[in-house]
Amino acid sequence: MRRVIVDSALYRDGRRTDGPADLSQALSEARATGDAFLWVGLHEPTHAEFDHVTAEFALHPLAVEDALKAHQRPKLEVYDDSLFAVLKPVVYEPESDRVSSGELMVFMGDSFVVTVRHGEGAPLAAVRKRLEADPEVLRHGPTAVLYAVSDAIVDHYIDVAGELQVDLEELEADVFAPTGGKAGNTAERIYTAKRQVLEFRRASGPLAGPMSRLTAGTVPFVNEHSQPFFRDVNDHLTRANEQVEGLDRLLSDVLSAHLAQMGVRQNDDMRKISAWAAMAAVPTMVAGIYGMNFDHMPELHWEWSYPAVIVLMVGTVFGLYRLFKRRGWM
């Protein structure tokens, strides 16, 4: 368990204390005092490694199964002896301009909270440190941990949305530049950006339901005085979801504009090709007529016939060029 448990501490009256190393003894001590709780943090435990925690805290087997599989949507479920929440933190990778998501499960019950983290997107050391520096919030018990974790994740949603907004503005500038849209990978870049936004929506969108329930203050195992805190988190989540929706709509508009530009450019290319073909067709036709070797063609024996034909071809081609140029085909 030393490899799996990232941190385990007993908190009494909002402050970290030195408690028993054994989980069972620490939990018994927390429940005996009434003003303490045990916070255990785990990282990617296996089924065998999680069995000890499951037995000590009497976690529901369905919630344990979800926590181990780590492919869940954000949700909030209430069991007889515990509350189970699933959160999906997101991480923006500036090197590849990609968004990746992890998973964070929170078990809350009588004087305990267990956090299970999958992936590298939700390190809780900073959250735990910030909470330990604010005993007033930590006195709310396990509810404070759920609030702090969700607040940190949702605040990071806004940061990631800002990074995606910058990428989208750069992509939009490239598409609408005078030479934009000519690169073969423009459509691929737009679709890649839409995939990143979709990954983001899968993390932030479903979280609205659980946050609304926590804001209502009717969820068991949650401190009844915590509504203002979760209301603040819910407001930030609403803002993040609105940003994501705006990014998705803007990407669709950029894609439509790019496809429209490609269509316009293809039409311009077809007009230019048609214009050059028309100009080439005139001398070809004249040369073809006078190259048929008929005996009875009066112009063949005229002294100025050759210069006249050349002037006719050049003049006709020049006239067509001026006409196409005036109409914007050249």
HELIX and SHEET records of a PDB file:
HELIX    1   1 LEU A   23  THR A   33  1                                  11    
HELIX    2   2 HIS A   47  PHE A   57  1                                  11    
HELIX    3   3 PRO A   61  LYS A   69  1                                   9    
HELIX    4   4 ALA A  125  GLU A  132  1                                   8    
HELIX    5   5 PRO A  135  LEU A  138  1                                   4    
HELIX    6   6 PRO A  142  PHE A  176  1                                  35    
HELIX    7   7 THR A  186  SER A  204  1                                  19    
HELIX    8   8 GLY A  205  LEU A  207  5                                   3    
HELIX    9   9 ALA A  208  ALA A  216  1                                   9    
HELIX   10  10 GLN A  227  ILE A  289  1                                  63    
HELIX   11  11 PRO A  298  HIS A  301  5                                   4    
HELIX   12  12 SER A  305  ARG A  326  1                                  22    
SHEET    1   A 7 ARG A  15  THR A  17  0                                        
SHEET    2   A 7 ILE A   5  ARG A  12 -1                                        
SHEET    3   A 7 ALA A  36  HIS A  43 -1                                        
SHEET    4   A 7 PHE A 112  HIS A 118  1                                        
SHEET    5   A 7 GLU A 103  GLY A 109 -1                                        
SHEET    6   A 7 SER A  82  LEU A  87 -1                                        
SHEET    7   A 7 LYS A  75  VAL A  78 -1                                        
SHEET    1   B 2 VAL A  90  GLU A  93  0                                        
SHEET    2   B 2 ARG A  98  SER A 101 -1                                        
END                                                                             
